[in-house]
């Protein structure tokens, strides 16, 4: 009798917690009868609990819930079983499919996790636009918040990174921000243990995603290795502690943003010029507290570039140093060719200037390289003013592998077997140069090769899922080079870049 009562109490507690969570979160989000909420559902315990929270809140406040599920095309049949499960549970769920690997190759994204996040949020923003939603609900819990804070901490993030995630956040991509879309996290005060317990206590079926256990993903290593160790050896309530750190950082960052808003008209009295240059009052910047300087400089970056990604604490520190340093003429190179400089009473953040004398045309976006297949021995890809020819050839054993053209090279067919993308240099890019066992930063490679700074952001790279196969005009990767065969002809793909008339 007593055991049964305790079991019922354990079941009753999550239900009450869930009910109060649903009502509180919906009230704070300001939802009403005219609203639609898109819910990203995977079929796991978090998303099943999320749907129960939204159902409870929708009965109380009258809004409509639209479930949405993306097939990531990564885990084979398991992926489609998840989609079938979701369709059975929520019959009106909108389901779409995206090949994350193809997207990753097309845009030269090194992290599968980042590529999956990109396509997932793009899908959710499209669903939101289709149904007229202003909020997209996701099933992030307190554990997800703690893991995010640890990942940002390990990467040396500043105050903005320690915020992790909030109950209501701006949409992380420009397209959603144009729709005034926001990310809503109704489960952020619950833990993963709460969602699993709720589903188990009330007989709610859910799916278990096998990718959550793959150690090659950094978040999974944090989840399964680091977090248990911290709980056991440092603080059993580490999830709560990191949540408090996130909330403290968020409050402080919000205050700093408010102070920056007040000071901004004095720091940047004029809008960005047509040439993409923002002039800043160096004296007012230098007078600001160092923490506030970082916020102002980040705001300058967002004002000029239109996005807040890619700028790191290292960049901000370098910018702040030249603001405070005596003298003039100092410059900091920023991602994608942007430059920050200080001269006299003025500091400027400028978009990439035209490269006079640079032989390489600008590339507006990455593009997939068309490769020869079957009987088709030659494939041509055109993008902007680039024309790229890929030709399947057979070379005699004594063939000279130097083509005599710096923008043409023989590459191994095996290296290109999974496809290739052409893009330009990104911060942190590395290559394993021909003849070397280790890797080198492209920045160092460019310096050694005498490539002018103004050219580097335009030099085309051939990138495969394994990495950078060729920096056109500079170096082939060791693993992408062709391997001559003793006495026999051997296959190769000759890739040639040509600049055509605009």
C-alpha positions, 0 to 999 in steps of 0.5 A: 500500500505504502509503496503504491502511494509513493509511486503515485506521488512520484507520478503526480509531482511531474504532472503538477510541475508540468502544468505550472510550467506550461501556464507560467511559460505561456503567460510570460510569452504573451500568447493568446487566441490569435497566435500560432506556435510552431513546435520542433519535434524529434520524437524524443522525451524532451519533444514529447514533453514539450508537446504536452506542455503546449497542449496544456497551455493551448487549452488555457490560452487558446493558441494553436500548435503546429508540430514540425519534424525534419528528417536529417537523412543521416541514420538510415532507417532509424531516421524514417522510423522517427518520422513515422512515429511523429506522424502517428503521434501528431497527424497534422505534423509538417514533415520535410527531409534534408540531406545534411551531408550534402548541405555540409559539402555544398557550403564547406561547413566543417562541423556536422552539428553546425550544418544540422542546426542550420538546416533545422532552423531554416526548416522551422523558419519556413514552417513558421512563415507558412502558418503565420507563427511568431514563436518556434518552441524547442525542447531544450532543457536545463541540461542543454543549457548547462552543456552549452555553457560548458562548451562556450566556456571551453572555447574561451567565450566571453559574457555573451557566450556564457548566456548560453540560451534563454527562455525567449531568444532572437532568431539566430539567423537573418531570415527569421529575424526578418519575420520577427521570429523568436525561439521559445524554450518552455522546458528550460526550467526542467531537466532531462530527468524530468522529461524522461520521468514524465513520459515513463510515469504516464506511459508516453512512448518516445524515441531514443536518437542513436546520434545522442551517444556518438562521441565524435560530437563535442556535445555528446562528450560533454553530456556523457563524459564531462557532466557525469565527472563534474557531478561525481567529483565536483558538484552533484548539482552542477546543472543548477550551478551552470544555470545560475551562471547563465542567468547571471551572465545574461542579466549582466550582458543585458545591462551592458547592452542598455549602457551601450545603447545610451553611449552609442550615439556618441560613439557612432554619430553617423551611419555606415557609408555606401562603401561599408565603413563605420566611423567611430569616436576613438576617444569615447571608445577609449573612455568606456569601461573595457567590458563596455568597449567589447559590447560597443565593438561587437555592436559595431561589427553587427552594424557593418556585417549584419550578423553577430557570428564569427567575431571572437573574444580574441578579435574584440581584445585586439580591437580594444588594444589598438583603440587604447594604444598611443599612435596611429595607423594600427589595423586588425584583420577580422573575419571575411576580410573586414578591417578595424583600424585606429588613426588619430581621433577616429577608429573605423570598421570597414568592409573588404575593399576592392582588391586592385591587382588581384587576379581572382574574382570575388566569390559571392557564395560557396558552390558545389563543384560538378565532377565527371561521372561515367562516360562524361569525362569533362564537367564545367561549373560556373559561378560569378566570374569563375569557370571551373573545369574538372576532367577525368584523365589517365596519366602515364607513369612518367607524366609530369604532375606540374601542370605549369598553370598555378590554377590547374592541378591533378587531384586524386579521384578517391579524394573527390569521391564524396564530392567537393565544394569551392569556397574561400578562406575561413578563419581557422582553416588548416591543410595537410600540405603535400609531403607533410604528415601534420597540418598548417594554418592557411594563414601561415601557408599564405605568408610563406608563399608570399600571397598578398593580404588583399588576395587571400580572401579571394583565393578559391579552395577545393573542399571535401568532407575530409578537408581542404584538398587544394588551395588553388595557386598555392598547395595540394593536400598530401592526401589529395595528391595522385599516386602514380602506378608502376608501369601502368596508366593511372586515373586523375582528375585535372581541375582548372580554374579560369576567370571569364569576362563579367 
